[in-house]
């Protein structure tokens, strides 16, 4: 009797577990299928393409070339220049976005007047699609009828219009400014959310103990914001490394190769040169660089030390 | 009540089936997919409406893409096998698209197309041919011309337009000195502008020994003292030393140059000839009537001749004979002569000033009058006779073109010497040539 009852309980538990498992798998299945179709399959296809001679104008020759495409890409005229451009771009935008985002978040958290208005204003760039933002900034920096030239000229700061996007240094600065403008709102909101979680008593206690605002920021605020800082750094590094749309609209990679990042050449190899093998190799190299950065960040900012 | 409901449902289903069956009796029209770059969309749509009226069994699905993205979008479209039957094409893309197996020779499927060759200038036939086969019928054919603002030239104290590049510099400096304009020259040198390299090529053609390649497709432009080196050096000096050319030229596409000239900011440029019609159109230009065509400055005054045409895709040939037949009807309507008239080609010439692709049209008084309204038919014909087909048309030309535009920028901005930039471009050409022709 006892054995039977145990057996029945076991079967019932098994059935319950089975139905729970089916329900669980059924629930996550759509997401898994979507990810498999749009992430996993393309990823493995990219690996396969990167190891074949896959040039659309030579459809008869798709031989396996192993790491040949990677070697050709690394030896290519653009690789090291674009790698340098990409790292400079990523680091510049990252630093500026963090500084600007933190400044705005601190202002919004300070309880000073104008909170609602500033919130609305800073959210606008975030809500604008990148291509639209790129076109807007291209018009602002336009050498013949751009708003920036108009303003500087009216104020007497410049004597003649400057061709911002035709100069390799100014063009780089222009795309960095546009990028920072676009990305700062999200970062500011993330930092603001983090700031709201810091108990006010900590700052009050620090103030009573005679700590300066500067010291309080680095001893209290920054440690509390570490998890968010990590998220921001990882996310903004990804965005910076993979930037393409803004460059496509604003400068077309020029003048020369001045604003051509690695992502730009992944596009150019694939769609302009029709070399899918090279394009896939560039994309995978970009992914590896990104992975290396993420691992580095995780090492530098240890999660267990955050709390 | 239940029986009545059942009866009503039964009747509804029967009538639905009969209606659906009845519809099938009417033959569905053949649907063709036409892919174009965006230009005067309303005119294209009106042409297609006429075509559909004349051919009730054919429906044309028209899509257009910006010219700047056209090549890249088409590559994606063909690779993903998005239905495309007839496509706008250019002499730059012809060999590449054929090699990729995206388009087919028109004359292989419609031998009657060959008859049209008799009526084309040589450069037009050549622009639409590959391996001796005709790949399309013309949308338009045109030449790169030198355009000048007549009033500005006169105000600077010159009786006529410059005839050499040295004179272009002299007249421009005079304009600067007199305060007529800050940068007399503006060019379409934006890196995304497909005409950019062709503009430089047209300048190279204007000089003695103005070639880019020899008969075996070896680059000769990188040789010391070549016409290309002289031209790139001249452009660089115009941008950086004499400052007669607007540095914004490096960001200017065709449309930007047209707009800037139309507001009187610049006096000289090189554009494809049809832009002269836009510049002298009172509805679009503040200075309509002031812009004139001059022979390309230089020593030989030769220039680039180009053609845009309608191609048949490989995908269309796989859809069966009825669709193929419909494609021919569409291509012939758009680029050929039907009912004794090149309706669409002529309309582009008359209404938009696009270049004449049929020799017989030069005898058409209405066409002559239309050209003379905004240009000079005699000078146009003289320049057209000096039109040379683009050199280096190979499957890898588009890739080389994209690379070379960036090299030109480096030379123009002084990052590289003209000879260094041209050498890099020649090396790229040789690398691509070796990869393509090793078999």
Interface residues (C-beta under 8 A of the other chain):
Chain A: X55 X56 X57 X58 X59 X61 X77 X142 X143 X144 X160 X163 X165 X166 X167 X168 X251 X252 X253 X254 X255 X256 X257 X260 X268 X271 X272 X273 X274 X275
Chain B: X71 X72 X75 X76 X79 X96 X99 X100 X101 X182 X190 X191 X192 X246 X247 X248 X249 X250 X251 X256 X260 X265 X395 X396 X398 X399 X402 X405 X406 X407 X409 X410 X412 X413 X415 X424 X428 X435 X436 X439
